[in-house]
Amino acid sequence: MSRAETVRNGITREPQVRNGKTLPKRNGFSKKLDDSTHSKSSYEQVPLHTACFTYLGFYLLMILGYINQVFFTPKVATEKHRDGYVPLYDAFEKFYLRYVYRRVKDCWNRPICSVPGSEVVLKDRITRDYGWSFEFTGTETKCLNLGSYNYLGFAQNEGPCADDSEKCIESYGLAACSPRRELGTNPLHNELESLTAKFLGVEDAIVFGMGFATNSLNIPTLITPGCLVVSDEKNHASIILGLRLSGATPKVFKHNNMKDLERVLRDSIIAGQPGSGKPWKKILIIVEGVFSMEGSIVKLPEIIALKKKYKAYVYLDEAHSIGATGPTGRGVVEYYGVDPKDVDILMGTFTKSFGSAGGYIAGNKKLINFLRVHSHAHCYASSMSPPVTQQILTSMKIILGMDGTSEGKNRIDQLARNTRYFRKRLAQIGVITYGHEDSPVVPMLVYLFSKIGAVVRTLTSRNIAVVGVGFPATPIMEGRIRFCLSAAHTKEQLDYALSVINDIRKTKTKKDPKKPKKKKQTEEESDAEKRPDAPSTQTTKKSEHKQKHHKNNTEADRKPEKNKK
């Protein structure tokens, strides 16, 4: 690549060259495309003592639940005369919901009554029977929103997106009341598909009314029995459901581990189809751009290299990365500077960065035409609502700069700054986080199941809304609090959240006051220095330093005398 300006999808940018190497910009910052890029992801093994206490607490909770189930009648209605019916839930699922999840049920499914912007209003509720039921108090609580996927801050009830969506209703109404294959396609859908293809730099795209169904109903269309699917172990539930419906043979590789991916590909190709040993009809590698629970970014260049080596296809789910990564918001494809044509199937959703609903699949025209004929989500599901479509169109035009302003670029850069600042400050506080430094999804590890509820409740009481994640969504040992950052967040809001997190960390790790450690004394002294009486603290520290220095000199003078004796 020369020093000349490069143009991609109508966006002009000047590459930086340092020491003879081109440094492409990512989210406003220049970085090298080498192995050090992947070292930006942080993962820490669970300490042995933490793992032991986590399992001990979880099993103790299970034992107490079984005792409760035996000696006390559950407050759940049971249907009679169900002989011969297959149960909807197995015994463990029913037990887990009643005696484990119920204890922290107030931390989930919380209703909101406002736009999920940088702040959100929660509907207050209480339980009088330990989580079996809830009742609303009639009050509301305004909280800092660190739980919604509003990455670029387009979840607004005012501004150009809201205005255009409102005007759209006058022409097209609220719904099409028909699938796309029949009478559900309007000019807005065609415009959105063309604009999405232009935005991603591919030939064509197709949009759907639901993001989850974009995976679960289109993957079975693309693969059939006799095909091999190699899936990352941390892939989303919509991908897993699509694989189950397809009838293809799934193989799982370790999260973001390219050596294990190559091992699975090599061994599966050698073994062939189960039973017959015939060659696979098709090999598909499915990964996510930004993993929603881990906060990690896929190693896309290595996956493309393996795809070419073993003649496979790549299905890239950019639900959390489109709009949130890359210098102009075009996802991990732009983040790594790879050719969009090297990714066979580009999938994404409009529910995160675009503040709307639905999803898309993009690629070459042959692929998209095939989906228009065979996709269940296109042929049978209701088409995307017109105001929802208009919301996506307006927000995408702002990102592209088609509105004549730099608002879209400013939002992308602000999200990148917020992400790096928040992750850096969390590391300084001393909490353990997972994921890549450029990922707006920030999981904070708390490990213990009981800590998830305690931390979520404490943050809520301090007017901070977050999401707690535990088993079975994560391994038992890796309970976490997930923060989702937004371009709408201000530095003051993030600083407040960080201060509360620091207070919680100090509270949860508080030691016996009879035996204070040096680290704790240092923290108290630093806090004292911030108070108006700081000079007295500084004077005390100076006097202690002089006494220590005098003591050292005295001991040094006495040593020669001992040697003489």
N, C-alpha and C positions, 0 to 999 in steps of 0.2 A: 504494500500500500504506500503510495507516495504522499507528499505533503499536500497535494491538491485536495480541495474540499470534496467530500463524498456526499452523495445525495441518496437517501433511502426513503421511499414512500413520501416524497415531497418535503422531507426534513433535511436541511443542510446543516452539516456540522464539520468542524475542523479537527482532524485527529492530531493528537500531540505526539511528538517524537522525542525520545530521551535516550541518549547513548545508542543511537541507531535503532531503537526499538519503538514500535508504535504502541501507544497506550490508549486504547479506546476508552471513552468516557462511559461511566455507568452511574446513573442517578446523580450526575453533576460532579463525580469524582473519577480521576484517572487511575486505572489499575492495570496490572500486568495480567496477561492471559497465561498463567503457568500454574504449577502445582500449588503454589502458595495461596491461590484463590480459594481452594477447598479447605485450607487450614483455618479459614475464618469461622468454620463451624465448631461449636464447643459442645462436647459431650463428656460427662464425668461418670465413671463407674460408681454404682451404689456401694457405699462402705458396708463391710460385713456386719458391723454392729447395727447399722441402720436397717439393713435387710432383715436381720433377725428380729428386731423390735417391730418392724412393719408386719412381718408374717405373724408374729406372736399376737399383736393387737388385732389383726384381721381374724385370725382363728378364734381368739377369745370372743370377738363380736359374734362370730358364727355359733359358737357353743352357747352363749347366752341367748341367742335367737332360738336355737333348738329347744333349750330349756323352757323358754317362754311359750313356744309352740305346743309343748307337751302339757304344761300345767295350766295354761290360760287359753281361753277360747279366742281365736282371732276375730277381730272386728271387721270381717269381710264376709259379705253375703255369698253363699254357695248355692248353685243351682241344683235342684232335685231332678230325679228321673233322667240321669245322663248316662245310663248304662249303654255301652256300645259306642259312645261318641269318643272320638279322638280328642284328648285335651288340647286346648289352644296353647298352653304353656306347660313346660315340664316342671317337675317338682322343685328343682333348684331355682328356676326363674321365679316361681311364685314365692319361695322362701326368701330369696334375695330381695325382692321388691318389698316384702312385708316387714322384714326384720333387720335389714341392713340399709337399703336405700331410704326407707322411711325415716330413719334417724336424721338424715341430712336433706330430706325432701324439700325443705324450705329454701335451700340454696339453688334450686333449679326451677324451671318452668315459671319464673317470676313474670307476671304481666306488666307491660309498660303502657303508658298513656301519653306518649309524646313522640316526636320525630327522634330516631336514634342517631342524633348528631354527636358533637363532642360532649354534650350532656344529655341525659335521659331522665325521664320522670317515671319512677316505679310506683305501682299501685301497692300500698301497704296491705298486708294480710297477717293474720295470726292463726295459730292452731291451739286448740284446747285439749286435744287428745293425742299429743305427741306425734303429730304428722299424719294421722289417719285422714284428717280433713282440714280444710282451711276456710276462713271467713274473712271478708274484706272489712277493714276498719273505717273506710270512708275517707282516709287521709292519703296523701301522696308524699313522696320523697324525691327531691331532685338530686341526681348523682352525676359525678364525672363518669363518662361512658368509656370504659376500657374493655368492653366485651363484644362490641359489634364489629362486623367486617366493613366498616365504612372507611376504607383505606384512603380514598381521595376526598372525602368530605362532601360527596354529592347527595347524601341523604339529607335533604333540606325541604322545607315547605315554603320557601321563597327563593327568588332568583330566576334565571332564565330557564332552567330545567323544569321547575314547577309551573312557570307561566306557559311554556310551550305545551306541557302535558295538559294543562287546563283548557287551552285553546283547541287542542286535538280532540277533546271530547265532543265539542260542538259539531265536528265534521264526521267523526267515526264512531262516537258512542263509547261505552265502557268495555264492550266485549264483542267479539266476532260471532260467537255462538255457533261455531262450526270448525272442523279440522281444516288444515291448510289444503288438503287434497280436494276439498269440496268447495265451500264458499267462504273460507276463512282467511284468504290472502288478500291484503290490501296494499296500496302503494307504499305504505310505511314499512312493511315487511321486506319488500323488494329493495327499498332504499337502504335499510339496515344491513341486509346481506351484502350488498355491493360495498357499503362503507366498511363493514367488518373485514371483508377480503382485502380492501385497500389498506386498512389499518395494519393488518397482519402481514401484508406483502405476499399473498397467495392468489391463486386463480379465482377461487369461489368459496362461498360459505353458505351455511344453512343455519337458521335460528329455530329455537324451540321455546315453549312457554314455561318450562321448568328445568332448573339446573340439575337436580338429582336425576330426572328422567333422561337427560341428555346422555349420561353415562349408562344408566341401567337399561334403557330401551334401545340404545344404538350399538352397544358392544355386542349383543346377541345377533344383530344384523350383519356385523362385520366378520364374526368368527362363528364357526360351527363345529360339531363333533369331528375329530380328526385333526383339529388345529391345536397348536401349542401356544399357551399364553404364559409369559414370564412376568410376574408381578412383584413389585416391591412390597415387603412385608408391612409397610406403614401406609399402604394405599387406602383411599377413602371407602366408606361402606357402599357408596353408589357403584364403584368399580367392582367390588366384591360381588354385589348382587347381580350385576351384569354378567360376570363370569359364570355364576351359578346358573343363570338362565340360558347361557349360550350352549352349554354341553361340551365345551372345549376342555382340554386337559390343562389345569393350572399348575404352574410351578412357582414357588416363592423363593426369592433371594433376599439376603440380609440387607437391611436398610442402607441404601446409598453405597453399597459395597460392590465395586466393579469387578473385583477378583471373584467374588462369589457369583455374580451375574454371569461372568464368562464360564465358570465351572458348570453352572446349571445349563447354560446353552450348549456347551460342548457335550456334557453327559447325555442330555436329552436328545440331541441329534444322533449321537452314537447308538443309543438304545432304540430310538424310533417310537412308533405308537405302541401303547401297552397291548400285550397279547400278540399282535401280528408282527410288530417290528417294522412296519412299513414307514416310509418317510412321511414327515408331517406335511399336511396340506398347506399350512401357513404357520409362520412363527411371528408372534406379536409381543413386543416389549411394552408394558404399560407402567408409566411413572407419573408422578406429579411434579409440577414446577416448584412450588413451595408447599411443603407438607404441612397440613393444617394443625396437626398435634405436636409435631417436632420442631417446626420453625426452620427446618433445613431446606437448602436449595439443591435441586437435583444436579448431578454431574453430567450435564447434557453433552459436552464434547466427547467424553469417553463413551457414553451410550451410543452416540452416532457412529463412533469408530467401530464398536462391537456390532452394531447393526449392519454396517457395510461388510464386516469381516464374515459374519455368519448368515448373511442374506435374509435378515429379518426386517420387520416393520416396527416403527416406533409410534406409540399412541401417547401423546403428552397432554396431561390434564393441567391446564393453567388457571384453574378456578381462583386460586389465591395469589397468583403471580401476575396475571394480566392487569395492566394499569398500575401495579405496585412495584414492579421491578423494571429495570432498563431505563436508559436516559430519557426516553420519550414514552415510557409506559407500555412497551410492546412485549413485556414478559421476559422469561429467561432466555428465549431465543435471541432477543436483542441484548440481554445482559451479557451473554457469552460471545456475542458477535457472530453467531453461526448463520448459515443460510436457511431461511424458513423452508425451503424445498427439501432439506435434508430430514425434516420431521414429516413423516407421512400423514399423520392425523393430528391436527391441532384442535384441542377441545378447551373450552373455557366457559365461565358463567358471567352473567351481568349482575349478579346479586351482591357483589362485593365492591369493587372499585367504581362501578357505574351507578350504584345506589338504586338498582331496579330489580328485575326478576328475569328468569330465563337463562338459556345457555346457547352455545353455538358449537359447530364443528366446521373446521376449515381445512382446505387442502386443494388438490387439483380438481378440475371440472368432472373428470370421470368418477371420482369418489363421491362428490356432492350429488351428481345426477343419480347415482346408484341409491343414495340415501333418500332422495326425494321420491323414489319409487317404492323402496322396501322398508323404510324406517317406520316402526310402529308409532314413535313419538310424532312423526310428521303426518302419517296417514289417519290416525285415530284420535290423537289427543287434541284438545281444544287449542286453537292458535293463540299466539301471544296477544295480550290485551293492547289496544291502540295507545292509551296513555302510557303504559309501560314501555312500549316500543319507542314512543316519542322521548321519554326520559333517557333511554339509552342513546338515541340519535343525538340529542342535544349535548349530553355529557361527552360522547365520543368526539363530536365536533370541537368541543372546548379543548379536549386533550390534544387533538390534531392541530389546534390553532386556527381552525376555520372560522372562528368567531371574530378574528382580527385582533385578539388579545393574547397575552402570554399567561393567562390564568391557569391553563392546563399544565404548562411547564412549571409554573410556580408551585402548584399543588404537589406535583411529583417530587420536586426538589425538597419541599417542606416535609413530606413524608419521609424522605431519606434522612434528613437532618434529625427529625424526631426519633426515628428508629435507632440511629447510631448513638444519639445522646442518651436515650432511655436505657439501652443495653450497656453502655459504658458506665452509667451511674449505678445500675444494678450490680455490676461487677465490683465497683468501689464499695458499695454497701456490704457486699460479702455473701449475697445469695447465689444459688446455683441456677443457671439458665441453660437451656438447650437452644440449638439452632445456629443459623448463619447471621453474621453481623448486619447483613443487608435485608434480613427478613423482618417484615412488620409483625409477624406472629412471634410472640416472646413467651415461651413456657417457663415458669419459675417453679422449680422442684420443691415440694414439701414432703414427699415420700409417704408419710403416714396417712391412712384414710381419715382418721379423726381430725388431722390438721387441715384437711381440705375444707370441711365445714367450719372449723374455728376461724380460719383465715378469711373465708368468704364472708362470714357473718361480721367479723371485725371490720373488714373493708366497707361493707354495706353500712354499718353503724357510723362510719366516718365519711359517708356519702361518696363512695366509690363503687361502681358496679363492675364486677368482673365475672369470669366464668371459671368454675372449678371442674377439673377433669380427673376421674379415677376409674378404677376397675368397673366394668370390663372394657371401657374405651381405651384404657392404658393398662400396662402390666401392673400387678398388685404393688410392686415396689416403687412405681414411678408416678404416684399421685402428684398433681401439679395445679398451679393457677395459671391460666392462659390470658395474657394481655394482648390485645389487638390495637395497634397504634393507627392514628389517622392524621391526615394533613390538617384537619380542623383543630387538632389539639394545640394549645399554646404552651410555651415553656413554663409559664406559671402553673398551669394545670398539671403538667408532668412533674414539676418540682413538688407540688403538693402530694401527688400520689407516691412519689419516691420517699418523701418524709414519713408518710404513714407506713409504708413498707418497712422503712428503717426502724420505726417504733415497734412494729410487730416483730421484727427480727430480734430486737433487744429483749422484748417481753418473752418470746418463746425460747430464747437461749440464756435467760437470766440464771446466774449461778447463786450459790449459797452466799449471803452477805457476810457471813463470818469469815470466809476465806476468799477475799477478793483477789482477782488476778491482775497482773500488771496491765493487760490490755484494757480491762474495765477501768482502771485508774486513769489510763491515758485518755479514754473516752470522756470520763468525767472532767478531767482537766481541760480538754478541748471545749467541752460545753461551758465550763466556767469562764474560759477566755472570751466567749461570745457575750457574756453578761456585762453590765456596766461596771461591776466590781472586778474586772479583769486585771487591773494593775496589781491588786493585792496578791492575786494568784501568780502573776509573773514574778513579783518580789519573793514570794515563798519559793518558787522554783530556783531563782538565782541563789538564795541563801542555802538551799539544799545542795546545789551544785558546788558552792564554795566549801561547805562542810565535807562533802565527799572528796573534793580535791585535796583539802588539808589532811584528811584521814589517809589518803593514798600516799602523800608525801611522808607522813609520820611513819607509816609501815615500811616505806622504802628506806628510811634512815635507820630503822631498827634491824633490818636484815643483815648488814655487815657486822653488827655487834654479835648476832647469833653465830655467824660463821666463825668469828674470832674465838668465841668460847668453844 
